[in-house]
């Protein structure tokens, strides 16, 4: 049953459904959906599970195979490189690299004002985040920074934009919203080289599917210990703890829990000594969140 619930949760993220939309599509009370997917209801009824499974369209757009699971998702629009204006030095005369074959040399050749992420040789455009997105990322970074300063910790927090050469190769460079690096040898003047210990992404419509599927698996396989996905519209925080490599695959087991904004969210890599209250953040900047939702 747990595997079925996990599949439903993955589909919910892939389709970008809110709890309200999923409940409406499944014909179930909102509270029932929240309790089942949040792990509060340990043994949901067969009819409830079948209703949730039937809430998703049968037709799939594009399928990515992730850890043996397939999820319907449209690839985030990749950056269309203006080869006439920004030719690449490593390209043959008259030809330019195609998506899937770009490298860090190409990444550093892009104009400074163009924000992209490079994932397995593919460029993904990064639109400027909205005000709520920036406020949440900045506030989480501030709270982590204050905690580490108070505890005299050696971990180093960063807030976007900062480059992360996740796989230590020439094909991937990411820019997480918030990250924490505890191995200072990974921090270079140009970028972070290797997997951070903690990563948080604030979901937005243009990057949601990339963050939920593609980047989540990249972080897991690279050795990130903890990954948060904050959905401001849905008012949820999906927290994932990745165990060390083991029988469950390259990235080990995924321990997944969904929190509502009304619930305190403990930071796992700090043994839950730091608790984040997202409702307090939302209430402090209520005028921004109200305008965004209106």
Rosetta blueprint (number, residue, H / E / L):
1 X L
2 X H
3 X H
4 X H
5 X H
6 X H
7 X H
8 X H
9 X H
10 X H
11 X H
12 X H
13 X H
14 X H
15 X H
16 X L
17 X L
18 X L
19 X H
20 X H
21 X H
22 X H
23 X H
24 X H
25 X H
26 X H
27 X L
28 X L
29 X L
30 X H
31 X H
32 X H
33 X H
34 X H
35 X H
36 X H
37 X H
38 X L
39 X L
40 X L
41 X L
42 X L
43 X L
44 X L
45 X L
46 X H
47 X H
48 X H
49 X H
50 X H
51 X H
52 X H
53 X H
54 X L
55 X L
56 X L
57 X L
58 X L
59 X L
60 X L
61 X L
62 X L
63 X E
64 X E
65 X E
66 X E
67 X L
68 X L
69 X E
70 X E
71 X E
72 X E
73 X L
74 X L
75 X L
76 X L
77 X L
78 X L
79 X L
80 X L
81 X L
82 X L
83 X L
84 X L
85 X L
86 X L
87 X L
88 X L
89 X L
90 X L
91 X L
92 X L
93 X L
94 X L
95 X L
96 X L
97 X L
98 X L
99 X L
100 X L
101 X L
102 X L
103 X L
104 X H
105 X H
106 X H
107 X H
108 X H
109 X H
110 X L
111 X L
112 X L
113 X L
114 X L
115 X L
116 X E
117 X E
118 X E
119 X E
120 X L
121 X L
122 X E
123 X E
124 X E
125 X E
126 X L
127 X L
128 X L
129 X L
130 X L
131 X H
132 X H
133 X H
134 X H
135 X H
136 X H
137 X H
138 X H
139 X H
140 X H
141 X H
142 X H
143 X H
144 X H
145 X H
146 X H
147 X H
148 X H
149 X H
150 X H
151 X H
152 X L
153 X L
154 X L
155 X L
156 X E
157 X E
158 X E
159 X E
160 X L
161 X L
162 X L
163 X L
164 X E
165 X E
166 X L
167 X L
168 X L
169 X L
170 X L
171 X L
172 X L
173 X E
174 X E
175 X L
176 X L
177 X L
178 X E
179 X E
180 X E
181 X E
182 X L
183 X L
184 X H
185 X H
186 X H
187 X E
188 X L
189 X L
190 X L
191 X L
192 X E
193 X E
194 X L
195 X L
196 X L
197 X L
198 X E
199 X E
200 X E
201 X E
202 X E
203 X L
204 X L
205 X L
206 X L
207 X L
208 X H
209 X H
210 X H
211 X H
212 X H
213 X H
214 X H
215 X H
216 X H
217 X H
218 X H
219 X H
220 X H
221 X H
222 X H
223 X L
224 X L
225 X L
226 X E
227 X E
228 X E
229 X E
230 X E
231 X E
232 X L
233 X L
234 X L
235 X L
236 X E
237 X E
238 X E
239 X E
240 X E
241 X E
242 X E
243 X L
244 X L
245 X L
246 X E
247 X L
248 X L
249 X E
250 X L
251 X L
252 X L
253 X L
254 X E
255 X E
256 X E
257 X E
258 X E
259 X E
260 X E
261 X L
262 X L
263 X L
264 X L
265 X E
266 X E
267 X L
268 X H
269 X H
270 X H
271 X L
272 X L
273 X L
274 X L
275 X E
276 X E
277 X L
278 X H
279 X H
280 X H
281 X H
282 X H
283 X H
284 X H
285 X L
286 X H
287 X H
288 X H
289 X H
290 X H
291 X H
292 X H
293 X H
294 X L
